[in-house]
């Protein structure tokens, strides 16, 4: 049995669609240390959630 979920294998292959219900976001992952996975959500420029956070209203 693998100690690493298959989800991370797919993210390391390249961008994966998803991550935000309000825009065309995509996910990427990096492994800075063994066993540590950082998943990043990249929102598009017109995302209302990202704009509201940038404006400080969240």
Biotite code that builds the C-alpha atoms (Angstrom):
import biotite.structure as struc

atoms = struc.array([
    struc.Atom([0.000, 0.000, 0.000], chain_id="A", res_id=1, res_name="UNK", atom_name="CA", element="C"),
    struc.Atom([1.314, 3.412, -0.976], chain_id="A", res_id=2, res_name="UNK", atom_name="CA", element="C"),
    struc.Atom([1.705, 6.008, 1.775], chain_id="A", res_id=3, res_name="UNK", atom_name="CA", element="C"),
    struc.Atom([0.972, 8.748, -0.748], chain_id="A", res_id=4, res_name="UNK", atom_name="CA", element="C"),
    struc.Atom([-2.538, 9.411, -2.102], chain_id="A", res_id=5, res_name="UNK", atom_name="CA", element="C"),
    struc.Atom([-2.964, 9.290, -5.883], chain_id="A", res_id=6, res_name="UNK", atom_name="CA", element="C"),
    struc.Atom([-4.368, 12.851, -5.844], chain_id="A", res_id=7, res_name="UNK", atom_name="CA", element="C"),
    struc.Atom([-0.895, 14.278, -5.338], chain_id="A", res_id=8, res_name="UNK", atom_name="CA", element="C"),
    struc.Atom([0.541, 12.280, -8.242], chain_id="A", res_id=9, res_name="UNK", atom_name="CA", element="C"),
    struc.Atom([-1.941, 13.932, -10.591], chain_id="A", res_id=10, res_name="UNK", atom_name="CA", element="C"),
    struc.Atom([-1.287, 17.430, -9.255], chain_id="A", res_id=11, res_name="UNK", atom_name="CA", element="C"),
    struc.Atom([2.465, 17.077, -9.732], chain_id="A", res_id=12, res_name="UNK", atom_name="CA", element="C"),
    struc.Atom([1.932, 16.221, -13.399], chain_id="A", res_id=13, res_name="UNK", atom_name="CA", element="C"),
    struc.Atom([0.707, 19.749, -14.087], chain_id="A", res_id=14, res_name="UNK", atom_name="CA", element="C"),
    struc.Atom([-2.240, 22.064, -13.520], chain_id="A", res_id=15, res_name="UNK", atom_name="CA", element="C"),
    struc.Atom([-5.549, 20.428, -12.629], chain_id="A", res_id=16, res_name="UNK", atom_name="CA", element="C"),
    struc.Atom([-8.881, 22.247, -13.098], chain_id="A", res_id=17, res_name="UNK", atom_name="CA", element="C"),
    struc.Atom([-10.817, 23.202, -9.991], chain_id="A", res_id=18, res_name="UNK", atom_name="CA", element="C"),
    struc.Atom([-10.361, 24.782, -6.612], chain_id="A", res_id=19, res_name="UNK", atom_name="CA", element="C"),
    struc.Atom([-12.977, 27.554, -6.768], chain_id="A", res_id=20, res_name="UNK", atom_name="CA", element="C"),
    struc.Atom([-16.701, 27.409, -7.446], chain_id="A", res_id=21, res_name="UNK", atom_name="CA", element="C"),
    struc.Atom([-16.784, 31.006, -8.703], chain_id="A", res_id=22, res_name="UNK", atom_name="CA", element="C"),
    struc.Atom([-14.117, 31.080, -11.432], chain_id="A", res_id=23, res_name="UNK", atom_name="CA", element="C"),
    struc.Atom([-11.995, 28.972, -13.774], chain_id="A", res_id=24, res_name="UNK", atom_name="CA", element="C"),
    struc.Atom([-9.353, 28.267, -11.145], chain_id="A", res_id=25, res_name="UNK", atom_name="CA", element="C"),
    struc.Atom([-6.766, 25.520, -11.397], chain_id="A", res_id=26, res_name="UNK", atom_name="CA", element="C"),
    struc.Atom([-4.627, 23.672, -8.853], chain_id="A", res_id=27, res_name="UNK", atom_name="CA", element="C"),
    struc.Atom([-0.899, 23.057, -8.752], chain_id="A", res_id=28, res_name="UNK", atom_name="CA", element="C"),
    struc.Atom([1.181, 21.254, -6.141], chain_id="A", res_id=29, res_name="UNK", atom_name="CA", element="C"),
    struc.Atom([4.734, 21.283, -4.938], chain_id="A", res_id=30, res_name="UNK", atom_name="CA", element="C"),
    struc.Atom([6.654, 19.031, -2.573], chain_id="A", res_id=31, res_name="UNK", atom_name="CA", element="C"),
    struc.Atom([9.153, 21.206, -0.678], chain_id="A", res_id=32, res_name="UNK", atom_name="CA", element="C"),
    struc.Atom([10.048, 18.340, 1.688], chain_id="A", res_id=33, res_name="UNK", atom_name="CA", element="C"),
    struc.Atom([9.299, 14.647, 1.668], chain_id="A", res_id=34, res_name="UNK", atom_name="CA", element="C"),
    struc.Atom([5.799, 14.114, 3.020], chain_id="A", res_id=35, res_name="UNK", atom_name="CA", element="C"),
    struc.Atom([4.852, 17.821, 2.774], chain_id="A", res_id=36, res_name="UNK", atom_name="CA", element="C"),
    struc.Atom([2.525, 18.809, -0.068], chain_id="A", res_id=37, res_name="UNK", atom_name="CA", element="C"),
    struc.Atom([1.547, 22.394, -0.832], chain_id="A", res_id=38, res_name="UNK", atom_name="CA", element="C"),
    struc.Atom([-1.530, 22.716, -3.021], chain_id="A", res_id=39, res_name="UNK", atom_name="CA", element="C"),
    struc.Atom([-2.021, 26.127, -4.639], chain_id="A", res_id=40, res_name="UNK", atom_name="CA", element="C"),
    struc.Atom([-5.292, 27.466, -6.039], chain_id="A", res_id=41, res_name="UNK", atom_name="CA", element="C"),
    struc.Atom([-4.784, 29.867, -8.955], chain_id="A", res_id=42, res_name="UNK", atom_name="CA", element="C"),
    struc.Atom([-7.910, 32.006, -9.464], chain_id="A", res_id=43, res_name="UNK", atom_name="CA", element="C"),
    struc.Atom([-8.612, 33.814, -12.718], chain_id="A", res_id=44, res_name="UNK", atom_name="CA", element="C"),
    struc.Atom([-8.452, 37.635, -12.734], chain_id="A", res_id=45, res_name="UNK", atom_name="CA", element="C"),
    struc.Atom([-12.236, 38.060, -12.745], chain_id="A", res_id=46, res_name="UNK", atom_name="CA", element="C"),
    struc.Atom([-12.887, 35.856, -9.690], chain_id="A", res_id=47, res_name="UNK", atom_name="CA", element="C"),
    struc.Atom([-15.294, 37.629, -7.297], chain_id="A", res_id=48, res_name="UNK", atom_name="CA", element="C"),
    struc.Atom([-13.907, 35.731, -4.292], chain_id="A", res_id=49, res_name="UNK", atom_name="CA", element="C"),
    struc.Atom([-10.327, 36.741, -5.052], chain_id="A", res_id=50, res_name="UNK", atom_name="CA", element="C"),
    struc.Atom([-11.357, 40.370, -5.668], chain_id="A", res_id=51, res_name="UNK", atom_name="CA", element="C"),
    struc.Atom([-13.289, 40.563, -2.380], chain_id="A", res_id=52, res_name="UNK", atom_name="CA", element="C"),
    struc.Atom([-10.273, 39.215, -0.459], chain_id="A", res_id=53, res_name="UNK", atom_name="CA", element="C"),
    struc.Atom([-7.928, 41.651, -2.209], chain_id="A", res_id=54, res_name="UNK", atom_name="CA", element="C"),
    struc.Atom([-10.272, 44.507, -1.268], chain_id="A", res_id=55, res_name="UNK", atom_name="CA", element="C"),
    struc.Atom([-10.159, 43.417, 2.381], chain_id="A", res_id=56, res_name="UNK", atom_name="CA", element="C"),
    struc.Atom([-13.846, 42.658, 2.701], chain_id="A", res_id=57, res_name="UNK", atom_name="CA", element="C"),
    struc.Atom([-13.303, 39.079, 3.823], chain_id="A", res_id=58, res_name="UNK", atom_name="CA", element="C"),
])
